[in-house]
Amino acid sequence: MNTLTISPSPHIHSGDSIKKNMYGVLIALIPAFICSVIFFGVNAITLTLTSVISCVIFEYLIQKYLLKRQPTTVDGSALITGVLLAFNVPSNLPLWMIVVGALVAIGVAKMSFGGLGCNIFNPALVGRVFMLITFPVQMTTWPLPEAFAFTADVTTGATPLALLQEAFQTGRPVYEILSVDGIKAGLDYRDMLLGDKGGSIGEISALALLAGFGYMLLRKIITWHIPVSIFATVYVFAGILHLCEPTLYIDPVFHLLSGGLVLGAIFMATDYVTSPMCPKGMFLFGIGVGLLTVVIRLFGAYPEGMSFAILIMNAFVPLLNRYFKPQRFKK
């Protein structure tokens, strides 16, 4: 007797597929990758390749030999995890550390939950946070960008968020700290927009990331709800703090352009599996990410809070999906 197996909803008939959307995201990441190569040279290339290859190999081996099922490495999800993991680390990170991060991202955060579609937390962020906790020195030593620096030698320095953290901890005016010794990283928003600032290899150019955002919107790979709600929340919350105490809290544009906020809001908070399904849930998810990011940045131990904020809100996604359910039928 032939049986008909129907998978759980939603049932997509628009011609979209996992593979098509995943490779669309990879295309959207190309401008940011080009900027990383321009500013960090060969290190950005070797780090990204090592991360991608490690993620693909680990996923293949786990599926084939541990889970005993047909590997699905061609769907592009492991490639995206590898690229995003590399984009969240400094360019001088030892290659063996990114391999460890890839193992945690694929083996623990993704495959231990059953693979694509079953994981609770964003795999790349789990790998990044694991490395941050395990290798704190290497993960917080930031090379300064140098245009077309195709060399393995790097000069390290403070990131805009690290300078902001110093200002907040010492109680000195933020603009005084950010301007000391001629450092204009926190004041020159043109450099922050284009990528001439310290940080992880994939987060430095907000303009390149926004170009990828526009591409994904045009291709309808993602919707605008989560990124825009994150940006708006950060701007409003940071703006209120700045208006209340401008010498202690910097203006909201700084928060939008610094750190991994743009990268996280566009490419990681919008992950299909670990974000809400409905617009109302997406808005609440984005608001939560934005609030937590500013709180962690200003009052937490780490200068950057985007990764932790997304992972915390990932845990609330099942509740948001349960409360905000899509309308199944229309009369």
Sequence and secondary structure as in RCSB ss.txt:
>XXXX:A:sequence
MNTLTISPSPHIHSGDSIKKNMYGVLIALIPAFICSVIFFGVNAITLTLTSVISCVIFEYLIQKYLLKRQPTTVD
GSALITGVLLAFNVPSNLPLWMIVVGALVAIGVAKMSFGGLGCNIFNPALVGRVFMLITFPVQMTTWPLPEAFAF
TADVTTGATPLALLQEAFQTGRPVYEILSVDGIKAGLDYRDMLLGDKGGSIGEISALALLAGFGYMLLRKIITWH
IPVSIFATVYVFAGILHLCEPTLYIDPVFHLLSGGLVLGAIFMATDYVTSPMCPKGMFLFGIGVGLLTVVIRLFG
AYPEGMSFAILIMNAFVPLLNRYFKPQRFKK
>XXXX:A:secstr
        S    SS  HHHHHHHHHHHTHHHHHHHHHHHTHHHHHHHHHHHHHHHHHHHHIIIIIS S   GGG
SHHHHHHHHHHHTS TT  HHHHHHHHHIIIIIIIGGGTSTTT SS HHHHHHHHHHHHSHHHHT  B   TT  
SS   B   HHHHHHHHHHHT  HHHHHHGGG  TTT HHHHHHT S S TTTS HHHHHHHHHHHHHTTSS SH
HHHHHHHHHHHHHHHHHHH TTTS  HHHHHHSTTHHHIIIIITT TTTS SSHHHHHHHHHHHHHHHHHHHHHS
SSS  HHHHHHHHHTTHHHHHHHS       
